[in-house]
Amino acid sequence: MRGYSRLRLALRAYGIDGVHMSVPARLGRAGVLEVPELDLDDAERVALQESARTIRTAIETLEAKDA
């Protein structure tokens, strides 16, 4: 699996899709080797999802201004 796909799947595990965010990853010569799942408590998971919503809203606002 390519690195980009691994990162997308990692974000989906946290209920995030359609937004690019940084998550910890183990890298090698071929790119992303592993994306360990973070042991987030409920408050941390909610905060991560809220951050994703904030990023998505900002992107949509910028796209609307370009239209």
N, C-alpha and C positions, 0 to 999 in steps of 0.2 A: 504494500500500500504506500502510496506517495505521501510525503510529509504533510502536504496541504490537506489531504483527505483525513489524515490522523488528527490534525488539529481541529478540523470541522467536526469530526465525530466526538472529540473530547468536549467541545463546547455544547454539542447537542445533549451530552450526558448531563449537563447542568441546566437543560431547558432553554438553551440559547441557539438561535439559528438566524442566519441572514446578517450577522454582524461579525466583524473580525476583531478579536481581542487576543491579547497575549496570555498564554498559559505556560506553566513550566514544561519543559520538554528536554529529553536527553538526545543530544545531537551526535552524529557520526559523519564519516566521509560522504555517505550517501544521502545525508539530510537528517530528517527526524527519525530516530530509532524507536522512541517510546514517549508517550505522553501519559505520565502517571496520573491517576485520578486523585484529586485532592479530597481529603477528608474534611468536608465543610459541614459546619453545623447549620441549622435552619436559618439563623440570622445571616450567616455569611453567604449562604446560597441565595437568599432573597436580595442581599446587597449586590451580589454579582449580577443577578438578573436585572435589577434596577439600573445598574451601570450600563448593561447592554441596551435597555430601553432608552436610556438617555442618549447613548451614541446613535441608536437607530433614529430617534427623533431629530437629532442634529443633522444627520445625513439627509433625511427627508426634507428638512427645512432648506438646506443648501441646494438640494435638487430642485425644489420648487422655485427657488430664486433664479436658477439657471434656465427654467422652462419659459 
